[in-house]
Amino acid sequence: MPSDRPDSEAIALEDWLRSVREVLGDAGGPPISKEERTALLDVARVAAHRSERIAAPLTTFLAGVAYGALAAEDRPAALRALVSALEA
């Protein structure tokens, strides 16, 4: 889907995520690691391809609710396990 914003105006991912965390305040939690980001994008990819595309953000939200309280080092493995279960 084309963006409404020209590429020259797009905000870099790291800047975007930092801005979102600032808006969320304490509820934003710690930064997302690169490993978590990759795993979350895999969750979204599987959801978008196995169901309606709109399932991707909703599924990643549910994963965040379910795994957000885990220790940072445990979240990527939990997300990868979720990807495996969703792909099965």
Backbone torsions as a table, in degrees:
resi	resn	phi	psi	omega
1	MET	NA	127.3	-178.9
2	PRO	-66.3	149.0	178.3
3	SER	-83.6	151.2	174.5
4	ASP	-78.0	-10.2	-173.6
5	ARG	-112.1	128.3	177.0
6	PRO	-60.2	149.7	-178.4
7	ASP	-53.1	-34.9	-178.2
8	SER	-64.7	-18.7	-179.7
9	GLU	-101.7	-4.8	-178.0
10	ALA	-64.5	141.8	179.2
11	ILE	-88.7	133.4	178.5
12	ALA	-58.7	145.0	-175.7
13	LEU	-53.3	-49.4	-178.2
14	GLU	-60.3	-41.1	178.5
15	ASP	-65.8	-40.8	179.0
16	TRP	-61.6	-50.1	-178.5
17	LEU	-61.8	-39.3	177.7
18	ARG	-63.1	-42.5	178.9
19	SER	-63.6	-42.2	179.1
20	VAL	-61.9	-44.5	179.7
21	ARG	-63.0	-36.3	177.0
22	GLU	-64.3	-43.1	179.3
23	VAL	-64.3	-40.3	-179.0
24	LEU	-73.2	-21.4	-179.0
25	GLY	65.2	-142.2	-178.0
26	ASP	-58.9	-29.7	-179.6
27	ALA	-68.5	-16.3	-179.8
28	GLY	-71.3	-18.1	177.7
29	GLY	67.1	-169.3	-178.9
30	PRO	-73.4	162.8	177.0
31	PRO	-58.9	153.2	177.4
32	ILE	-82.9	126.6	178.7
33	SER	-71.8	162.2	178.0
34	LYS	-61.2	-36.6	179.0
35	GLU	-66.3	-41.5	176.7
36	GLU	-65.3	-42.1	179.9
37	ARG	-58.8	-46.3	179.1
38	THR	-60.6	-45.5	-178.8
39	ALA	-65.7	-40.5	178.0
40	LEU	-64.5	-39.8	177.2
41	LEU	-65.6	-34.1	175.1
42	ASP	-66.2	-40.6	176.4
43	VAL	-59.5	-46.8	-179.7
44	ALA	-63.2	-40.9	-179.9
45	ARG	-61.3	-48.7	-179.3
46	VAL	-62.7	-44.7	-179.7
47	ALA	-61.2	-42.6	-178.2
48	ALA	-67.9	-30.7	-177.8
49	HIS	-91.7	-23.4	-178.6
50	ARG	-95.5	-12.2	-178.0
51	SER	-141.5	-162.5	173.7
52	GLU	-67.6	148.1	-178.1
53	ARG	-56.0	-33.9	-178.6
54	ILE	-67.0	-9.5	176.6
55	ALA	-69.7	-22.4	-176.1
56	ALA	-60.1	-56.3	-179.2
57	PRO	-67.8	-32.9	-179.9
58	LEU	-69.0	-38.9	178.6
59	THR	-67.7	-41.1	178.5
60	THR	-66.3	-34.3	175.2
61	PHE	-62.1	-48.4	179.5
62	LEU	-59.9	-39.2	177.6
63	ALA	-64.4	-40.3	178.1
64	GLY	-63.3	-41.8	178.0
65	VAL	-63.7	-44.5	-176.7
66	ALA	-70.0	-39.4	-171.6
67	TYR	-109.1	-3.7	-176.4
68	GLY	-60.1	-30.1	-178.1
69	ALA	-84.7	-7.6	178.3
70	LEU	-67.7	157.8	173.1
71	ALA	-61.0	144.6	-175.8
72	ALA	-52.7	-38.2	-177.3
73	GLU	-73.1	-17.5	-179.3
74	ASP	-93.0	-19.5	-175.7
75	ARG	-63.4	-45.0	-179.0
76	PRO	-59.2	-41.8	179.7
77	ALA	-65.2	-40.1	178.5
78	ALA	-63.6	-41.3	179.0
79	LEU	-66.6	-40.5	176.8
80	ARG	-63.2	-39.0	177.5
81	ALA	-63.8	-38.0	177.7
82	LEU	-63.6	-43.8	177.6
83	VAL	-57.8	-46.7	-179.8
84	SER	-60.9	-42.7	180.0
85	ALA	-66.5	-38.3	-179.8
86	LEU	-71.8	-28.7	179.0
87	GLU	-79.9	-19.0	-177.1
88	ALA	-68.8	NA	NA
